[in-house]
């Protein structure tokens, strides 16, 4: 699993940082599911501390797409 994930990461993102983002995505999605708002902004703030600004919006969009697809799958 680790070698599979590291093959998709750019050079500037370490494996530990990617795992941190995955974990943060889970908890910020739970925040949105609980309160109805706030998880996306919290995740964007976390990612903004380590990702370049030019890639922040596209990466956040892909994370949100994955989160929404997962939620759709579980609620089908």
N, C-alpha and C positions, 0 to 999 in steps of 0.2 A: 504493500500500500504506500509506504513512504517513498519508494523509488518511483512509483507511478505518479504520485503527486509532485515530486521534485522535477519530473520531466516537463511539466506544464508551467512551472514558475519562471518568471524572468530572472535575470542575474541579480537584479537589485532587491529581490524579495527572498529572504531566507526561509527555510522550511519552518522554523519556529515562528516567524512572523505570519506565515500563511496559516499555521495551526491556530495562532492567536486570533486571526481574522475569522476563521471558521467558528471558533468558540464564541467570539463576540457576536457573530451573525445569529447564532442560535439564541443567545440571551437577549439581544435587541429585538429579535422577532417575537420572543415571548413577551417582551415589554409592550410591543405593539398589539399583540393578541390580548393582553390583559387590560390595557388602558385605551386602546384604539388609536394611539398617536405617540410619536416620540422615538420609536425604535430606529427608523431610518436616519433621522438627524443625529442620534447618538452614534450610530455606526459610521456615519460620514465624518463625525468629529474624531472618532478613533482612527479611522483610516487616514484622515488628513494630517495626522502627526507623523506618518512615516511614508506616505506615497506622494509622488509629485502631483501638483495641482492639475496638470493637464490630463492625468490619467484617473483622477479621483472620480469624476462623474461616470465615465464608462465602466469602471470597475464596480462602482456602487450599483449601477444599473444591472450588471450581470449578477451580482450578489442578490439583489432584490428579485430578479427573474427566477433564480434558483430557489429562493425562499418561497415565492408565490407558487411555483410549480410543486414544491414539496407539500405546502399547505393544501393545495388543490387535490393532490393525490390522497392525502390522509382524510380529507373531508368528502370524498366522492361518494 
